[in-house]
Amino acid sequence: MRRVGRVPALFLLSGAVAATGFALGGDPVMAAVILVLFTLFAVVHSPLIFPGPVPAAEALRRAAADGRPVVYWRPGCMYCLRLRLRLGRDASRLHWVNIWRDPAGAAAVRAATGGNETVPTVVVADRPHINPDPAWVRRQLPPRT
């Protein structure tokens, strides 16, 4: 299991070092561009833009109770980010399991994908779907009450 904050922190640190180099070299515009770019990289790789992750067992228990899909994801996954962004506000209606924080979640993904940790893996009605279309995922959500 990996520490999910390391990659975003590394991006921020690298961006700060690179921006400082450009600023000291007399190019403040490029320094600002580099700092913004690396900050965006850090945000994309951060778990902060995803709804609060829950352990796999809790997510499956909640899904059985409310019929909502479970999404297995990991920070830094562009396909997970695409799913999250395309779902918009509906993303909070799913149960999100960070496989880097939850070994049981990672094991569930490996079992569903033949040994790989391919994410996003969305489980609907106990059936896994690997990297599904966000529009399809939205259609699997139960109606709002």
Secondary structure in CASP SS format (residue, H / E / C, confidence):
PFRMAT SS
TARGET T0000
AUTHOR 0000-0000-0000
METHOD secondary structure of the structure
MODEL  1
M C 1.00
R C 1.00
R C 1.00
V C 1.00
G C 1.00
R H 1.00
V H 1.00
P H 1.00
A H 1.00
L H 1.00
F H 1.00
L H 1.00
L H 1.00
S H 1.00
G H 1.00
A H 1.00
V H 1.00
A H 1.00
A H 1.00
T H 1.00
G H 1.00
F H 1.00
A H 1.00
L H 1.00
G C 1.00
G C 1.00
D C 1.00
P H 1.00
V H 1.00
M H 1.00
A H 1.00
A H 1.00
V H 1.00
I H 1.00
L H 1.00
V H 1.00
L H 1.00
F H 1.00
T H 1.00
L H 1.00
F H 1.00
A H 1.00
V H 1.00
V H 1.00
H C 1.00
S C 1.00
P H 1.00
L H 1.00
I H 1.00
F C 1.00
P C 1.00
G C 1.00
P C 1.00
V C 1.00
P C 1.00
A H 1.00
A H 1.00
E H 1.00
A H 1.00
L H 1.00
R H 1.00
R H 1.00
A H 1.00
A H 1.00
A H 1.00
D H 1.00
G C 1.00
R C 1.00
P C 1.00
V E 1.00
V E 1.00
Y E 1.00
W E 1.00
R C 1.00
P C 1.00
G C 1.00
C C 1.00
M H 1.00
Y H 1.00
C H 1.00
L H 1.00
R H 1.00
L H 1.00
R H 1.00
L H 1.00
R H 1.00
L H 1.00
G H 1.00
R H 1.00
D H 1.00
A H 1.00
S H 1.00
R H 1.00
L C 1.00
H E 1.00
W E 1.00
V E 1.00
N E 1.00
I C 1.00
W C 1.00
R C 1.00
D C 1.00
P H 1.00
A H 1.00
G H 1.00
A H 1.00
A H 1.00
A H 1.00
V H 1.00
R H 1.00
A H 1.00
A H 1.00
T H 1.00
G C 1.00
G C 1.00
N C 1.00
E C 1.00
T C 1.00
V C 1.00
P C 1.00
T E 1.00
V E 1.00
V E 1.00
V E 1.00
A C 1.00
D C 1.00
R E 1.00
P E 1.00
H E 1.00
I E 1.00
N C 1.00
P C 1.00
D C 1.00
P H 1.00
A H 1.00
W H 1.00
V H 1.00
R H 1.00
R H 1.00
Q H 1.00
L C 1.00
P C 1.00
P C 1.00
R C 1.00
T C 1.00
END
